[in-house]
Amino acid sequence: MQSTNSTHNAIIDNFTLDMPDSQGQKLATGWLLLSIGALVLGGLFSILVVLSRTPYFQEIIPWADFFHTALVVHVDMTVLVWFLGFAGVLWSINSGQHCAKLGWFALLLSIAGTVVVTLAPFFGAAEPLMNNYVPVLQHPYFLFGLGLFGVGFAVLVLNGLFFSAAVGSTISGRGSLRFGLYTALISAFISLAMLVMSYIDMPEFAVGAYFYELLFWDAGHTLQFMHVQLMLVSWLWMTTVAGIGIKLSPRVALIIFAIGLLPVILTPFVYMMFDLGAAMHTQSISLLMQYGGGLAALPIGLMILFGFLNKNRANTKISPEFNALAASMILFGVGGVIGFMISGSDVTVPAHYHGSIVAVTLAYMGVTFHILPRLGFRAVTGKAATWQPVVYGVGQLMHIIGLVWSGGYGVQRKTAGLDQGLVDYERIIGMGIMGLGGLIAIIGGIMFLVIVFKSMRPAK
């Protein structure tokens, strides 16, 4: 029995990442602060977004005009800046003999872009365009800020591609996680290339929302693979932290990460086969994500689940990291199933992507709890930290269940107020569940921010 336990511990201890040198830790902290700041800004707008779609509350103030502007800022902060900023955290942790000046330059550009995007509405930026992935306010200030952030992210990716810690030098759990981080860098690079190619191949007649839809469609889809790869790195890392034994060799993990990259490698071939904006072009990009997004997530998720159920529960530590891992896996699975239920442009679509992106967010929350003391801050302890992923996850699960329910009754996406057509009890109940779940999730999000703030707060 002693020998078995020793082998078991040796296996799970491999799936970890070491902290970098002091310069890398400072850089990781900088990206973490940007990510947390984006959540704060996005959270402020999310309160108004949720209320603007909740029955009875929506009738107090004519929300419809404000809804779209608030939604643009909310999405760009909580999806774009939060996710890409946290990618910077993970890549900074994996930095080897990194180029410090280039890393800080990327961070400063990204911070400047985030500030401009946030302030743009207060300087007259309006005309919200609700295109997919990166909704925009059609105003020079907003677009300038978005461009600044994009350039900062591009510098971050190039820095990571050239200065990451050694990848593949040893076949180990640590090495497989580093390889997973590198596949995410490759995905990000190809996504940026898709953005440039879409701009170059843009049809002359594409203007307004259609222009930005074509501009961000391919890059946005490709970027989702980056999020999944980083989420899986986080899952395996949190599996080790929680003490869940899994029968996954580092070599197999490497192969699974490589398989997860395959749909990304195929994306440029869509450009060679179909013109930008053609129906087959759009459909091909969508199918790659629909059927390729789970290629790596499914086997790793099942191995973690079987590891937990296979007599290892006694060794599992119920901790913030464990609860974040469990909630992330549940939300990702539910979001994936809902993706196959989409048949139109109703609120089933946001139900699908809310499940997927919230799964990534929960994984990042678990990593945040784990790395805070390793970056020089206080350790995250207490019941509030343990229950925070549960509160946030349950709220988001209710949110997407309400959306799926309402989508079944034809409630359209990207609408607010009377435009939702809540004329019967079935739709009102569905959107009411959505609103209640959203408010519970906001409470969970606030709990996360408070816990992180208390950990980062300087000692008196």
C-alpha positions as CSV (number, residue, x, y, z in Angstrom):
1,M,0.0,0.0,0.0
2,Q,2.8,2.4,0.9
3,S,4.5,1.7,-2.5
4,T,1.2,2.4,-4.3
5,N,0.7,5.7,-2.5
6,S,4.2,6.8,-3.3
7,T,3.8,6.0,-7.0
8,H,0.4,7.8,-6.9
9,N,1.8,10.9,-5.4
10,A,4.8,10.9,-7.8
11,I,2.4,10.9,-10.7
12,I,0.1,13.8,-9.6
13,D,2.9,16.0,-8.3
14,N,4.3,16.3,-11.8
15,F,1.4,18.4,-13.1
16,T,2.6,21.7,-11.6
17,L,4.3,24.9,-12.8
18,D,7.2,26.5,-10.9
19,M,7.2,30.2,-10.2
20,P,9.7,32.2,-12.4
21,D,12.4,34.5,-11.1
22,S,11.6,37.8,-9.4
23,Q,11.3,39.7,-12.6
24,G,8.8,37.1,-14.0
25,Q,6.8,37.2,-10.8
26,K,6.5,41.0,-11.0
27,L,5.4,40.7,-14.6
28,A,2.8,38.0,-13.7
29,T,1.5,40.2,-10.9
30,G,1.2,43.1,-13.4
31,W,-0.9,41.0,-15.8
32,L,-3.0,39.7,-12.8
33,L,-3.7,43.3,-11.7
34,L,-4.8,44.2,-15.2
35,S,-7.1,41.1,-15.3
36,I,-8.6,41.8,-11.9
37,G,-9.1,45.5,-12.9
38,A,-11.0,44.4,-16.0
39,L,-13.3,42.2,-14.0
40,V,-14.1,45.2,-11.7
41,L,-14.9,47.4,-14.6
42,G,-16.9,44.7,-16.4
43,G,-18.7,43.8,-13.2
44,L,-20.0,47.3,-12.7
45,F,-21.5,47.2,-16.2
46,S,-22.8,43.6,-15.8
47,I,-25.1,44.7,-13.0
48,L,-26.9,47.1,-15.3
49,V,-26.9,44.6,-18.1
50,V,-28.6,41.9,-16.0
51,L,-31.2,44.4,-14.6
52,S,-31.9,45.6,-18.1
53,R,-33.2,42.2,-19.1
54,T,-34.9,41.2,-15.8
55,P,-38.7,41.3,-15.8
56,Y,-40.2,44.3,-14.0
57,F,-36.8,45.9,-13.3
58,Q,-36.5,46.6,-17.0
59,E,-39.7,48.8,-16.9
60,I,-38.3,51.3,-14.3
61,I,-35.9,53.0,-16.7
62,P,-35.9,52.9,-20.5
63,W,-32.8,50.6,-20.6
64,A,-32.8,49.7,-24.3
65,D,-30.4,52.5,-25.5
66,F,-28.0,52.0,-22.6
67,F,-28.2,48.2,-22.7
68,H,-26.1,47.9,-25.8
69,T,-23.4,50.4,-24.8
70,A,-23.1,48.8,-21.4
71,L,-23.0,45.3,-23.0
72,V,-20.1,46.3,-25.3
73,V,-18.0,47.5,-22.4
74,H,-19.0,44.6,-20.2
75,V,-18.1,42.0,-22.9
76,D,-14.8,43.6,-23.9
77,M,-13.7,43.8,-20.2
78,T,-14.9,40.5,-18.9
79,V,-14.2,38.4,-22.0
80,L,-11.4,40.1,-24.0
81,V,-9.3,41.9,-21.4
82,W,-9.8,39.4,-18.5
83,F,-9.1,36.4,-20.6
84,L,-6.1,37.7,-22.6
85,G,-4.8,39.4,-19.5
86,F,-4.8,36.2,-17.6
87,A,-3.1,34.4,-20.5
88,G,-0.4,37.0,-19.8
89,V,-0.3,35.8,-16.2
90,L,0.2,32.1,-17.2
91,W,2.8,32.9,-19.9
92,S,4.7,35.2,-17.5
93,I,4.8,32.3,-15.0
94,N,6.3,30.1,-17.8
95,S,8.8,32.7,-18.8
96,G,12.4,31.5,-19.0
97,Q,15.2,33.9,-19.8
98,H,12.4,36.2,-20.9
99,C,12.9,39.7,-22.5
100,A,11.8,41.8,-19.5
101,K,11.6,45.1,-21.5
102,L,9.4,43.5,-24.2
103,G,7.2,41.9,-21.5
104,W,6.7,45.2,-19.7
105,F,6.1,47.0,-23.0
106,A,3.3,44.6,-23.8
107,L,1.7,45.1,-20.4
108,L,1.9,48.9,-20.6
109,L,0.3,49.0,-24.0
110,S,-2.5,46.7,-22.9
111,I,-3.1,48.8,-19.8
112,A,-3.2,52.0,-21.8
113,G,-5.6,50.4,-24.3
114,T,-7.9,49.2,-21.5
115,V,-8.1,52.7,-20.0
116,V,-8.9,54.3,-23.3
117,V,-11.6,51.7,-24.1
118,T,-13.2,52.2,-20.6
119,L,-13.2,56.0,-20.8
120,A,-14.3,56.3,-24.4
121,P,-18.1,56.3,-23.6
122,F,-17.6,59.3,-21.3
123,F,-16.1,61.2,-24.2
124,G,-19.0,60.7,-26.6
125,A,-18.2,57.2,-27.9
126,A,-21.5,55.6,-28.9
127,E,-23.0,53.8,-31.9
128,P,-22.6,50.3,-30.3
129,L,-22.2,47.5,-32.9
130,M,-23.2,44.1,-31.5
131,N,-21.0,42.0,-33.7
132,N,-19.7,38.7,-32.3
133,Y,-16.5,38.3,-30.2
134,V,-15.4,41.9,-29.9
135,P,-18.4,44.3,-30.0
136,V,-17.3,47.8,-30.6
137,L,-18.4,51.4,-30.2
138,Q,-18.0,53.0,-33.6
139,H,-15.9,55.9,-32.4
140,P,-12.2,56.8,-33.0
141,Y,-11.4,56.9,-29.2
142,F,-12.8,53.4,-28.6
143,L,-11.2,51.9,-31.7
144,F,-7.8,53.5,-30.8
145,G,-8.0,52.0,-27.3
146,L,-8.9,48.6,-28.8
147,G,-6.0,48.8,-31.2
148,L,-3.6,49.7,-28.4
149,F,-4.7,46.7,-26.4
150,G,-4.4,44.5,-29.5
151,V,-0.8,45.6,-30.2
152,G,0.0,44.9,-26.5
153,F,-1.4,41.4,-26.8
154,A,0.5,40.8,-30.0
155,V,3.8,41.8,-28.3
156,L,2.9,39.5,-25.4
157,V,2.4,36.6,-27.8
158,L,5.7,37.2,-29.7
159,N,7.6,37.5,-26.4
160,G,6.1,34.2,-25.2
161,L,6.9,32.4,-28.5
162,F,10.6,33.4,-28.3
163,F,11.2,33.6,-24.5
164,S,9.1,30.9,-22.9
165,A,10.7,28.3,-20.6
166,A,12.2,25.3,-22.3
167,V,9.4,23.2,-23.9
168,G,9.7,19.5,-24.5
169,S,13.2,19.3,-22.9
170,T,12.0,16.6,-20.6
171,I,8.9,14.3,-20.7
172,S,7.3,15.2,-17.4
173,G,4.1,16.6,-16.0
174,R,5.7,20.0,-15.7
175,G,7.0,19.7,-19.3
176,S,3.5,18.8,-20.6
177,L,2.0,21.8,-19.0
178,R,4.6,24.0,-20.5
179,F,3.9,22.4,-23.9
180,G,0.2,23.2,-23.3
181,L,1.0,26.8,-22.6
182,Y,3.1,26.9,-25.8
183,T,0.2,25.4,-27.9
184,A,-1.9,28.3,-26.5
185,L,0.7,30.7,-27.8
186,I,0.6,29.2,-31.2
187,S,-3.2,29.4,-31.2
188,A,-3.0,33.1,-30.3
189,F,-0.4,33.8,-33.0
190,I,-2.6,32.1,-35.6
191,S,-5.6,34.1,-34.3
192,L,-3.7,37.3,-34.8
193,A,-2.7,36.2,-38.3
194,M,-6.4,35.5,-39.0
195,L,-7.3,39.0,-37.9
196,V,-4.7,40.5,-40.3
197,M,-5.8,38.3,-43.2
198,S,-9.5,39.1,-42.6
199,Y,-8.7,42.8,-42.8
200,I,-6.7,42.4,-46.0
201,D,-9.4,40.2,-47.7
202,M,-12.3,42.4,-46.5
203,P,-14.9,42.9,-49.2
204,E,-15.3,46.5,-50.3
205,F,-19.0,46.5,-49.5
206,A,-18.5,45.4,-45.9
207,V,-19.3,48.4,-43.6
208,G,-20.6,48.9,-40.1
209,A,-21.5,45.8,-38.0
210,Y,-20.9,43.5,-41.0
211,F,-17.3,44.8,-41.3
212,Y,-16.5,44.0,-37.7
213,E,-18.3,40.7,-37.8
214,L,-16.1,39.6,-40.7
215,L,-13.0,41.1,-39.1
216,F,-13.3,39.3,-35.8
217,W,-15.2,36.1,-36.8
218,D,-12.2,33.9,-37.7
219,A,-9.8,35.3,-35.2
220,G,-12.4,35.0,-32.4
221,H,-13.2,31.4,-33.2
222,T,-9.4,30.6,-33.3
223,L,-8.9,32.4,-30.0
224,Q,-11.3,30.0,-28.3
225,F,-8.8,27.2,-28.8
226,M,-6.3,29.2,-26.9
227,H,-8.7,29.6,-24.0
228,V,-9.4,25.9,-24.0
229,Q,-5.7,24.9,-24.0
230,L,-5.0,27.3,-21.1
231,M,-8.1,26.1,-19.2
232,L,-6.8,22.5,-19.5
233,V,-3.4,23.5,-18.2
234,S,-5.3,25.1,-15.3
235,W,-7.4,21.9,-14.8
236,L,-4.4,19.6,-14.6
237,W,-2.6,22.0,-12.3
238,M,-5.6,22.3,-9.9
239,T,-6.0,18.5,-10.1
240,T,-2.6,18.2,-8.6
241,V,-3.2,20.9,-6.0
242,A,-6.5,19.2,-4.9
243,G,-4.8,15.8,-4.6
244,I,-6.8,14.0,-7.3
245,G,-4.9,11.1,-8.6
246,I,-5.3,10.6,-12.4
247,K,-3.9,7.9,-14.6
248,L,-2.5,10.2,-17.2
249,S,1.1,10.0,-18.2
250,P,3.0,13.2,-19.2
251,R,3.6,11.7,-22.6
252,V,-0.1,11.2,-23.2
253,A,-0.9,14.6,-21.9
254,L,1.5,16.0,-24.5
255,I,-0.3,14.2,-27.2
256,I,-3.7,15.4,-26.1
257,F,-2.5,19.0,-26.1
258,A,-1.1,18.5,-29.6
259,I,-4.5,17.1,-30.7
260,G,-6.2,20.1,-29.3
261,L,-4.1,22.3,-31.5
262,L,-5.0,20.4,-34.8
263,P,-8.2,22.5,-35.5
264,V,-6.1,25.7,-35.2
265,I,-3.6,24.5,-37.7
266,L,-6.4,23.7,-40.1
267,T,-7.9,27.2,-39.9
268,P,-5.7,29.0,-42.4
269,F,-6.7,26.4,-45.0
270,V,-10.2,27.7,-44.9
271,Y,-8.9,31.0,-46.3
272,M,-7.3,29.1,-49.2
273,M,-10.5,27.3,-50.0
274,F,-13.2,29.9,-49.6
275,D,-13.5,33.7,-49.8
276,L,-14.0,35.7,-46.7
277,G,-17.7,36.1,-46.0
278,A,-18.8,33.2,-48.1
279,A,-21.2,30.8,-46.5
280,M,-18.9,27.9,-46.7
281,H,-16.1,29.9,-45.2
282,T,-18.2,30.9,-42.2
283,Q,-19.6,27.4,-41.8
284,S,-16.2,25.7,-42.0
285,I,-14.8,28.0,-39.2
286,S,-17.8,27.2,-37.0
287,L,-17.6,23.5,-37.6
288,L,-13.9,23.5,-36.6
289,M,-14.8,25.0,-33.3
290,Q,-18.0,23.0,-32.8
291,Y,-16.4,19.6,-33.3
292,G,-12.8,20.5,-32.4
293,G,-13.2,22.5,-29.3
294,G,-13.6,19.4,-27.1
295,L,-10.9,17.2,-28.7
296,A,-8.5,17.8,-25.8
297,A,-11.0,18.8,-23.1
298,L,-13.1,15.6,-23.3
299,P,-10.3,13.0,-22.6
300,I,-8.7,15.2,-19.9
301,G,-12.0,16.0,-18.3
302,L,-13.0,12.3,-18.2
303,M,-9.6,11.3,-16.7
304,I,-10.0,13.8,-13.9
305,L,-13.5,12.7,-13.3
306,F,-12.6,9.0,-13.2
307,G,-9.6,9.8,-11.0
308,F,-11.9,11.5,-8.5
309,L,-14.4,8.7,-8.5
310,N,-11.9,5.9,-8.4
311,K,-11.3,5.6,-4.7
312,N,-9.3,8.8,-4.5
313,R,-11.9,10.9,-2.8
314,A,-10.4,10.4,0.6
315,N,-7.2,12.0,-0.5
316,T,-9.0,15.0,-2.2
317,K,-8.8,18.3,-0.4
318,I,-12.0,20.4,-0.5
319,S,-10.4,23.7,-1.2
320,P,-11.0,26.8,-3.3
321,E,-8.9,25.2,-6.0
322,F,-11.0,22.0,-6.0
323,N,-14.3,23.7,-6.1
324,A,-13.1,26.0,-8.9
325,L,-12.0,22.9,-10.8
326,A,-15.3,21.1,-10.3
327,A,-17.5,24.1,-11.2
328,S,-15.4,24.8,-14.3
329,M,-15.7,21.2,-15.5
330,I,-19.5,21.2,-15.0
331,L,-20.0,24.5,-16.7
332,F,-17.8,23.6,-19.7
333,G,-19.7,20.3,-20.1
334,V,-23.1,22.0,-19.9
335,G,-22.0,24.7,-22.3
336,G,-20.8,22.1,-24.8
337,V,-24.0,20.2,-24.7
338,I,-26.0,23.4,-25.2
339,G,-23.9,24.2,-28.3
340,F,-25.4,21.3,-30.1
341,M,-28.9,22.7,-29.3
342,I,-28.4,25.9,-31.2
343,S,-30.8,26.3,-34.2
344,G,-31.2,30.0,-34.6
345,S,-30.3,33.4,-33.2
346,D,-32.1,33.2,-29.8
347,V,-30.7,33.3,-26.3
348,T,-29.6,29.7,-26.5
349,V,-26.5,31.1,-28.2
350,P,-25.3,33.2,-25.2
351,A,-26.3,30.3,-23.0
352,H,-23.8,28.1,-24.8
353,Y,-20.9,30.6,-24.8
354,H,-21.6,31.7,-21.2
355,G,-21.2,28.1,-20.1
356,S,-17.9,27.8,-22.0
357,I,-16.4,31.2,-21.0
358,V,-17.5,30.9,-17.4
359,A,-15.7,27.5,-17.3
360,V,-12.5,29.3,-18.3
361,T,-13.1,32.0,-15.8
362,L,-13.6,29.5,-12.9
363,A,-10.4,27.7,-13.9
364,Y,-8.5,31.0,-13.8
365,M,-10.1,31.8,-10.4
366,G,-8.7,28.5,-9.0
367,V,-5.2,29.3,-10.4
368,T,-5.4,32.8,-8.9
369,F,-6.2,31.4,-5.4
370,H,-3.2,29.1,-5.8
371,I,-0.6,31.5,-7.1
372,L,-1.3,34.5,-4.9
373,P,0.9,33.4,-2.0
374,R,3.5,32.3,-4.5
375,L,3.6,35.8,-5.9
376,G,4.3,37.2,-2.4
377,F,0.8,37.8,-1.2
378,R,-1.3,36.3,1.7
379,A,-2.5,32.8,1.3
380,V,-6.2,32.4,0.4
381,T,-8.0,30.7,3.3
382,G,-11.4,30.5,4.9
383,K,-14.9,29.4,4.1
384,A,-15.7,32.4,1.9
385,A,-12.9,31.4,-0.4
386,T,-13.9,27.7,-0.4
387,W,-17.5,28.6,-1.2
388,Q,-16.9,31.4,-3.7
389,P,-16.5,29.1,-6.8
390,V,-19.7,27.3,-5.8
391,V,-21.7,30.5,-5.5
392,Y,-20.4,31.8,-8.8
393,G,-20.8,28.5,-10.5
394,V,-24.4,27.9,-9.3
395,G,-25.4,31.4,-10.3
396,Q,-24.0,31.1,-13.8
397,L,-25.6,27.6,-14.1
398,M,-29.0,29.2,-13.3
399,H,-28.2,32.0,-15.7
400,I,-27.7,29.7,-18.7
401,I,-30.6,27.4,-17.7
402,G,-32.8,30.5,-17.8
403,L,-31.4,31.4,-21.2
404,V,-31.9,27.9,-22.6
405,W,-35.5,27.9,-21.3
406,S,-36.2,31.3,-22.8
407,G,-34.5,30.4,-26.1
408,G,-36.9,27.5,-26.4
409,Y,-39.8,30.0,-26.4
410,G,-38.1,32.2,-29.0
411,V,-36.6,35.0,-26.9
412,Q,-34.0,36.6,-29.2
413,R,-30.4,37.4,-28.2
414,K,-29.0,41.0,-27.9
415,T,-32.4,42.5,-27.0
416,A,-33.6,44.3,-23.9
417,G,-36.7,45.8,-22.5
418,L,-39.9,45.4,-24.5
419,D,-37.9,44.1,-27.5
420,Q,-37.6,40.7,-25.7
421,G,-41.3,40.0,-26.1
422,L,-41.9,38.7,-22.6
423,V,-45.7,38.4,-23.2
424,D,-46.3,35.0,-21.5
425,Y,-45.4,33.4,-18.2
426,E,-43.1,30.8,-19.7
427,R,-40.8,33.5,-21.1
428,I,-41.1,35.6,-17.9
429,I,-40.1,32.6,-15.7
430,G,-37.2,31.7,-18.0
431,M,-35.7,35.2,-18.0
432,G,-36.5,35.6,-14.3
433,I,-34.3,32.5,-13.6
434,M,-31.7,34.1,-15.9
435,G,-31.8,37.3,-13.9
436,L,-31.7,35.7,-10.5
437,G,-28.8,33.4,-11.6
438,G,-27.0,36.5,-13.0
439,L,-27.4,38.3,-9.7
440,I,-26.1,35.3,-7.7
441,A,-23.1,35.1,-10.1
442,I,-22.4,38.8,-9.5
443,I,-22.3,38.1,-5.8
444,G,-19.9,35.3,-6.4
445,G,-17.8,37.6,-8.6
446,I,-17.7,40.2,-5.9
447,M,-16.7,37.6,-3.4
448,F,-13.8,36.7,-5.7
449,L,-12.6,40.3,-6.0
450,V,-12.9,40.8,-2.2
451,I,-10.9,37.7,-1.5
452,V,-8.2,38.7,-4.0
453,F,-8.1,42.2,-2.6
454,K,-7.7,41.0,1.0
455,S,-4.9,38.7,-0.1
456,M,-3.1,41.6,-2.0
457,R,-3.7,44.2,0.7
458,P,-0.4,45.4,2.2
459,A,0.1,44.5,5.9
460,K,-0.3,47.4,8.3
